[in-house]
Amino acid sequence: MLGDKVQPNVNVVNLFWTVMTRLLIRTEAGPEIGMGHFMRCFALAEEARARGVAVVFLINEISDTVRTRCESIGASAEIVTGFDMLPVEAGDRVVIDSYKATAAYISGITAPVAVIDDLENLDRYDCAVIVNPALAARAETYTGKTSARLLLGPQYALIRQEFRSVVTPEAEPFVAITLGGSDPAGLTGPAARHIHEVLTDMSLRVIAGPANRHIDELRASGLPRMELFVAPPSVAEVLAGARLVVVGAGGSLNEVAAMGLPGLAVVAYDNQQAELEACPFPVVDARAGLQEDFGERVRNLATSPERLDANARHAHAMIDGLGTKRVVDALFSAGGARNDPLSPRAGRGLG
C-alpha cells in the first residue's frame, strides 16, 4: 500500500474533509532533471501536512535531499520508475509534476488529479485541476482539451514556507546567485566570475544545489569575496537581505519575488523561453551562454537603488507567496471522481 492514511485534524482542516485523505505526488528529481519539480511539489506537501493530510512522494530516485525534506514534514517517499497505472483509494488526491506523464497515464487515474503543466503539450487533460503558474499562461491554450479547473498565472506559484516567513537580517551588501538545484548548463561559475570582476566592493553568495555537478569547480574558483553554500538547509536564509539575486528562470524566481527581493532572471533553457516575454524581473537570455556584457548589466542594476526598489515591488505584487494554499484548496474542493472539477467553466484563475 502507498503510505499510511491519517485522519485529518479538524482544528486545521476544513470540516468538509470527512474522509481519510492522502496526497500522492508523482514527480521526478536528479542531476539531469534538476530539483525544481520536487521542490515545488514539496511546497504543496508542506501545506497538505499542515492540514493533517498524509503525503506520499512517488519519485524516480530518493536522494539525501529528498529523504531529508520528506522526513522534516512527516511525508514518505517511494521509488517509482515508470508511468504505469497508479493505485489509489477512496479520498485520495493526486498531483502530477513530470514531463514524462502522458495524457493516457493521467486519464487512467481514478482520483481527482492536479496536473502541474509547464509545457502545455498534451492533447487532452482528463483531470480536476491544471496548475500553470507561468506569467504567460493563457486559458485559450486549454480550449477543447479539458474541463478542468484552470489555475493560471503567478498567483498560483508554489512557494515553500521558508520563503514566506524568513526574517531579513542586518548584513553587508551582497549579490546572490542561485541557478537551480542542478544547473546542468554550468552557468553558476561564469556568472560568479563576471560579477566578482565588476562589483569590487560587494561580496557574493553563491548557492549550489544538491545535484550540481560543478561544485568542485566552484570551490576551486579562487574568488576571495565569494562564499559558496552547497545545499544549505534554508535557501531563504542565505538570500535574505541580498542587494540583488541572480536567479534561474524557474521556481527559484518565484521564491525570490515572494521574498520581496530584487532579481535578475537568467533564461538557460528553451522551456523557459516564455520568461523572456513575461517576467517580473529583467531577463538575461543565456541559452547560448552568458554574454560579454552580463557583468555590466548586473553592476548597473545592483548600483541603482531606485531600480532595485521598483524591481522588487513589481515582482512581489505579482507573486505574493500564497499560491500553494490556493492550489491545495482547489484540489481538495474537487469532488471524488477522476475528473470532477469544482466548476465546469474553464478560465484564468477561476475561483
C-alpha positions as CSV (number, residue, x, y, z in Angstrom):
1,M,0.0,0.0,0.0
2,L,1.2,3.5,-0.8
3,G,1.8,5.1,2.6
4,D,-0.4,5.1,5.6
5,K,-3.6,7.2,5.9
6,V,-4.1,9.6,8.8
7,Q,-7.3,11.2,10.0
8,P,-7.1,15.0,9.2
9,N,-7.0,17.2,12.3
10,V,-10.3,19.1,12.2
11,N,-8.7,22.0,14.0
12,V,-6.7,22.9,10.9
13,V,-8.6,21.2,8.1
14,N,-11.9,22.3,6.6
15,L,-14.7,20.4,8.1
16,F,-15.9,19.1,4.7
17,W,-12.9,16.8,4.6
18,T,-14.7,14.0,6.4
19,V,-12.9,11.1,4.8
20,M,-9.4,9.8,5.5
21,T,-7.2,11.5,3.0
22,R,-3.8,11.1,1.3
23,L,-2.0,13.3,-1.2
24,L,0.0,11.2,-3.7
25,I,2.7,13.2,-5.6
26,R,4.2,11.7,-8.7
27,T,7.3,13.7,-9.7
28,E,11.0,13.4,-10.5
29,A,14.4,14.8,-9.5
30,G,18.0,14.2,-10.3
31,P,21.2,15.7,-11.8
32,E,19.8,15.9,-15.3
33,I,16.2,16.7,-14.4
34,G,17.1,19.1,-11.6
35,M,15.3,19.6,-8.3
36,G,12.7,22.1,-9.4
37,H,9.8,19.6,-9.8
38,F,10.4,18.1,-6.4
39,M,10.8,21.4,-4.7
40,R,7.6,22.9,-5.9
41,C,5.8,19.7,-5.1
42,F,7.4,19.9,-1.6
43,A,5.6,23.3,-1.2
44,L,2.3,21.5,-1.8
45,A,3.3,18.7,0.6
46,E,4.1,21.3,3.4
47,E,0.7,22.8,3.0
48,A,-1.1,19.4,3.0
49,R,0.8,18.2,6.0
50,A,-0.1,21.4,7.9
51,R,-3.7,20.4,7.3
52,G,-3.2,16.9,8.6
53,V,-3.1,15.2,5.3
54,A,-0.8,12.2,4.7
55,V,1.7,12.8,1.8
56,V,3.4,10.2,-0.3
57,F,6.0,11.1,-2.9
58,L,6.2,8.7,-5.8
59,I,9.6,9.6,-7.3
60,N,12.2,8.2,-9.6
61,E,15.0,8.3,-7.0
62,I,15.3,9.2,-3.3
63,S,18.4,11.3,-2.8
64,D,19.6,12.5,0.6
65,T,17.8,15.8,-0.1
66,V,14.5,14.2,-0.9
67,R,14.7,11.9,2.1
68,T,15.6,14.8,4.5
69,R,12.9,17.0,3.2
70,C,10.3,14.3,3.5
71,E,11.3,13.4,7.0
72,S,11.2,17.1,8.0
73,I,7.4,17.2,7.4
74,G,6.4,13.6,8.1
75,A,5.9,12.7,4.5
76,S,7.0,9.4,3.0
77,A,8.7,8.6,-0.4
78,E,8.7,5.6,-2.6
79,I,10.7,4.9,-5.8
80,V,8.6,4.6,-8.9
81,T,10.4,4.4,-12.2
82,G,7.6,4.0,-14.8
83,F,4.3,5.5,-15.6
84,D,2.0,2.6,-15.2
85,M,-1.4,2.6,-13.5
86,L,-1.3,4.5,-10.2
87,P,-3.2,2.6,-7.4
88,V,-5.4,5.0,-5.5
89,E,-8.0,4.6,-2.7
90,A,-11.2,6.5,-1.8
91,G,-10.4,10.0,-0.6
92,D,-7.0,10.2,-2.3
93,R,-5.9,13.2,-4.2
94,V,-3.0,13.1,-6.8
95,V,-0.5,15.7,-8.0
96,I,1.5,15.0,-11.2
97,D,4.6,17.1,-12.0
98,S,6.6,15.3,-14.7
99,Y,7.4,16.0,-18.3
100,K,7.1,12.2,-18.9
101,A,3.5,11.9,-17.8
102,T,1.2,11.2,-20.8
103,A,-2.5,12.0,-21.4
104,A,-3.3,8.3,-21.2
105,Y,-1.5,8.0,-17.8
106,I,-3.4,11.0,-16.3
107,S,-6.7,9.7,-17.7
108,G,-6.2,6.3,-16.1
109,I,-6.0,7.7,-12.5
110,T,-9.3,7.1,-10.7
111,A,-9.0,10.0,-8.2
112,P,-9.0,13.8,-8.5
113,V,-5.8,14.9,-10.2
114,A,-3.9,18.2,-10.3
115,V,-1.5,18.4,-13.2
116,I,1.3,21.0,-12.9
117,D,1.8,21.9,-16.5
118,D,4.8,23.8,-17.9
119,L,4.9,22.5,-21.5
120,E,1.2,22.8,-22.4
121,N,1.8,19.9,-24.9
122,L,-0.8,17.3,-24.2
123,D,-3.8,16.8,-26.5
124,R,-6.1,16.3,-23.5
125,Y,-6.1,16.8,-19.8
126,D,-8.5,14.4,-18.0
127,C,-8.0,15.9,-14.6
128,A,-9.7,18.0,-12.0
129,V,-7.2,20.9,-11.8
130,I,-4.5,22.3,-14.0
131,V,-1.8,24.4,-12.4
132,N,0.3,26.6,-14.8
133,P,1.9,29.4,-12.8
134,A,3.7,30.8,-15.8
135,L,3.3,34.5,-16.3
136,A,2.4,33.9,-20.0
137,A,-0.2,31.1,-19.2
138,R,-3.5,31.6,-21.0
139,A,-6.8,29.8,-20.8
140,E,-7.0,29.6,-24.6
141,T,-4.2,27.1,-24.5
142,Y,-6.5,24.5,-23.0
143,T,-9.7,25.2,-25.0
144,G,-11.2,21.9,-26.2
145,K,-8.6,19.9,-24.2
146,T,-10.1,19.8,-20.7
147,S,-13.0,20.7,-18.4
148,A,-10.6,21.0,-15.5
149,R,-10.4,24.0,-13.2
150,L,-7.6,26.2,-14.5
151,L,-5.3,27.8,-12.0
152,L,-3.2,30.0,-14.3
153,G,-0.7,32.7,-13.6
154,P,1.8,33.7,-10.9
155,Q,-0.9,33.9,-8.1
156,Y,-0.6,30.1,-8.2
157,A,3.2,29.9,-7.9
158,L,4.2,27.2,-5.5
159,I,6.3,28.7,-2.8
160,R,7.8,26.8,0.2
161,Q,7.1,28.0,3.7
162,E,10.7,29.1,4.3
163,F,10.4,31.9,1.7
164,R,7.2,33.2,3.3
165,S,8.5,33.5,6.9
166,V,12.2,34.4,6.7
167,V,13.4,37.4,8.8
168,T,15.8,39.8,7.0
169,P,19.0,40.2,9.0
170,E,21.4,43.1,9.1
171,A,24.1,42.3,6.6
172,E,26.8,43.9,4.5
173,P,25.7,44.4,0.9
174,F,25.9,41.3,-1.2
175,V,24.7,39.8,-4.5
176,A,23.4,36.2,-4.5
177,I,23.4,33.7,-7.3
178,T,21.0,30.7,-7.4
179,L,20.6,29.0,-10.7
180,G,18.5,25.9,-9.7
181,G,19.2,22.6,-7.9
182,S,21.5,21.2,-10.6
183,D,22.5,23.9,-13.1
184,P,23.2,21.5,-15.9
185,A,24.3,24.3,-18.2
186,G,27.1,25.2,-15.8
187,L,26.4,28.9,-15.6
188,T,26.9,29.5,-11.9
189,G,30.7,29.7,-12.1
190,P,30.9,32.0,-15.1
191,A,28.2,34.2,-13.6
192,A,30.2,34.4,-10.3
193,R,33.4,35.4,-12.2
194,H,31.6,38.2,-14.2
195,I,30.0,39.7,-11.1
196,H,33.1,39.4,-8.9
197,E,35.1,41.3,-11.5
198,V,32.7,44.3,-11.8
199,L,31.4,44.6,-8.3
200,T,34.7,45.0,-6.4
201,D,33.2,46.4,-3.2
202,M,30.5,43.8,-2.8
203,S,30.5,40.3,-1.5
204,L,29.0,37.4,-3.4
205,R,26.9,34.5,-2.1
206,V,26.6,31.5,-4.4
207,I,24.1,28.7,-3.9
208,A,24.8,25.3,-5.4
209,G,22.0,22.8,-5.3
210,P,22.4,19.2,-4.2
211,A,22.5,17.8,-7.8
212,N,25.0,20.4,-9.1
213,R,27.9,18.6,-10.8
214,H,30.2,21.7,-10.8
215,I,30.7,22.1,-7.0
216,D,34.4,21.2,-7.2
217,E,34.9,23.8,-9.8
218,L,33.1,26.4,-7.7
219,R,35.2,25.5,-4.7
220,A,38.4,25.9,-6.7
221,S,37.3,29.2,-8.3
222,G,39.6,31.3,-6.1
223,L,37.3,34.3,-5.8
224,P,38.1,35.9,-2.5
225,R,34.8,37.7,-1.9
226,M,32.7,34.7,-2.9
227,E,31.0,32.5,-0.3
228,L,29.7,29.1,-1.5
229,F,26.7,27.5,0.0
230,V,26.2,23.9,-1.0
231,A,22.7,22.6,-0.5
232,P,22.0,24.9,2.5
233,P,19.3,23.9,5.0
234,S,17.5,27.1,4.2
235,V,18.0,28.8,0.9
236,A,15.8,31.7,2.1
237,E,18.2,32.4,5.0
238,V,21.1,32.7,2.6
239,L,19.2,35.0,0.3
240,A,17.7,37.2,3.0
241,G,19.0,40.7,2.8
242,A,20.5,40.4,-0.7
243,R,21.0,43.6,-2.7
244,L,20.2,41.6,-5.9
245,V,19.6,37.9,-6.7
246,V,20.7,36.5,-10.0
247,V,18.2,33.7,-10.3
248,G,17.4,30.9,-12.8
249,A,14.1,31.4,-14.6
250,G,12.3,28.5,-12.8
251,G,10.8,28.0,-9.5
252,S,13.5,29.9,-7.7
253,L,12.4,33.1,-9.5
254,N,9.0,32.9,-7.8
255,E,10.6,32.3,-4.4
256,V,12.8,35.4,-4.8
257,A,9.8,37.5,-5.8
258,A,7.7,36.2,-2.9
259,M,10.5,37.3,-0.5
260,G,10.3,40.8,-1.9
261,L,13.9,40.8,-3.2
262,P,15.1,42.4,-6.4
263,G,16.2,39.9,-9.1
264,L,17.8,39.4,-12.5
265,A,16.4,36.3,-14.2
266,V,18.7,34.0,-16.3
267,V,17.0,32.0,-19.0
268,A,19.2,29.0,-19.7
269,Y,16.8,26.5,-21.5
270,D,14.3,26.6,-24.3
271,N,11.4,25.6,-22.0
272,Q,12.0,28.9,-20.1
273,Q,11.6,31.0,-23.2
274,A,8.2,32.4,-22.1
275,E,10.0,34.2,-19.3
276,L,11.7,36.4,-21.9
277,E,8.4,37.9,-22.8
278,A,6.6,37.9,-19.4
279,C,8.8,38.1,-16.3
280,P,8.6,40.2,-13.1
281,F,12.4,40.8,-13.3
282,P,14.7,41.9,-16.0
283,V,15.9,38.9,-18.1
284,V,19.1,37.7,-19.5
285,D,19.0,35.2,-22.3
286,A,21.8,32.7,-21.6
287,R,20.6,29.8,-23.8
288,A,23.8,30.2,-25.8
289,G,25.9,31.1,-22.7
290,L,26.4,34.3,-20.8
291,Q,27.0,37.4,-23.0
292,E,30.1,39.6,-22.5
293,D,28.0,42.4,-21.1
294,F,26.5,40.2,-18.3
295,G,28.7,41.7,-15.6
296,E,27.9,45.2,-16.6
297,R,24.1,44.5,-16.6
298,V,24.4,43.2,-13.0
299,R,26.5,46.2,-11.9
300,N,24.1,48.7,-13.5
301,L,21.2,47.2,-11.7
302,A,22.9,46.5,-8.3
303,T,24.1,50.1,-8.0
304,S,20.8,51.7,-8.7
305,P,18.6,51.8,-5.5
306,E,15.6,53.2,-7.4
307,R,15.7,50.4,-10.0
308,L,16.2,47.8,-7.3
309,D,13.2,49.0,-5.2
310,A,10.9,49.2,-8.3
311,N,12.1,45.7,-9.4
312,A,11.3,44.1,-6.0
313,R,7.9,45.9,-5.6
314,H,6.8,44.9,-9.1
315,A,7.7,41.2,-8.7
316,H,6.2,40.8,-5.2
317,A,2.9,42.4,-6.4
318,M,2.7,39.6,-9.0
319,I,3.8,36.7,-6.8
320,D,2.6,37.0,-3.2
321,G,3.6,33.6,-2.0
322,L,0.1,32.3,-1.3
323,G,-0.3,30.1,-4.4
324,T,0.4,26.9,-2.6
325,K,-2.6,27.4,-0.3
326,R,-4.8,28.3,-3.3
327,V,-3.8,25.1,-5.2
328,V,-4.4,22.8,-2.2
329,D,-7.8,24.4,-1.6
330,A,-8.8,23.8,-5.2
331,L,-7.6,20.2,-5.3
332,F,-9.4,19.2,-2.1
333,S,-12.5,21.1,-3.1
334,A,-12.8,18.9,-6.2
335,G,-15.3,16.0,-6.0
336,G,-14.3,12.4,-5.6
337,A,-14.5,11.4,-9.3
338,R,-11.4,11.2,-11.5
339,N,-12.3,14.3,-13.5
340,D,-14.8,16.2,-11.3
341,P,-13.6,19.9,-11.1
342,L,-15.4,22.2,-8.8
343,S,-16.8,24.2,-11.7
344,P,-17.3,23.1,-15.4
345,R,-16.1,26.5,-16.5
346,A,-12.6,27.0,-17.8
347,G,-10.8,30.3,-17.3
348,R,-7.8,32.1,-15.9
349,G,-7.6,31.6,-12.2
350,L,-11.2,30.5,-11.7
351,G,-12.4,30.6,-8.1
